[in-house]
Amino acid sequence: MVRPLVPVLLFILLAGCASELLGQAEIPRWCKESPRAEFKGLERVRLRDARNDAWFEVYRVAARVFAVYEPRQSEETIGYLIVGGKKALLFDSGMGIGDVREVVTELTKLPVVVMNSHTHYDHVGGNWEFDTVYGMDTEFTRQSARGGTEVKGEIASGEICGALPEGFDAKGYRTRPWKIAELKHDGDKIDLGGRVLEIVATPGHTPDAICLWDAANGLLFTGDTYYKGTVWLYRPETDLDTYGRSVTRLAALAPHVKMVLGAHNVPVMPPTVLTELAAAFAKVRAGEVAGKDEPGGKVVYKVGETSFLRWGRPVF
Ligand SMILES: [Zn+2]
């Protein structure tokens, strides 16, 4: 949930007219800009399955950590496969367009559990394919797990770069229900065998938003609480006071963090983004930042490299 919709719609309209006139397939502008420069230094892991390799891009971003990136859909969602000695954890299962379970099976033979950074549709699409999905003990999570969220707008032509995977059921595209195997809480530890991940509850973006903290390796997986790009804070389930407390908590963790790994656009960021995030959000909430109006009633609040998106005014 990272791209302003109206410019995209305008672009679809314009590109649609142009492509009709020229008889050419339309290529969204964001698609032409990929791959992003930040990926150049990362090691890509090619998938044996050509269909999966065409939809996903997998990068080795740290020891036994793979970023599973979906660059051909405008959300540019990133899930992470974190591998321990006895099992692996998939932190978000993506859009549900490509077959993420097949990807994971290629990357590890260990049993895989799924945990979501939060249960917005762009992070839970492949949950149904896994037997063991942990969930936060919130009503929001339980509601999301019932599935059925209508998400067809995400596969409109301006949102897709190239072709959808062969065999994908575009007509029936919506979130599928999944079973919550175990409820989790703030501070719970998940032992993968020689690698322990701690749940750091960071509600705000959604009530069930979490970060995963791999303390031994200094890796903080931040989901949508922070990613490189404008952070969307406008949905009914978003709570700004709670979000403020969560980003303050992350800033306190920053001195111990070596790498921040977000859920959209770019997988690897330095820990300084956490202190910048907390400072930027505090400034915006103090009314010190003039919002910039965008089409469709949206307002973007930008402080340095950090920005937040809200609808309408007054918003903070
Ligand atoms: Zn998201």
Residues whose N, C-alpha, C, O or C-beta is under 5 A from the ligand:
A	BS01	ZN	M1 D122 D224
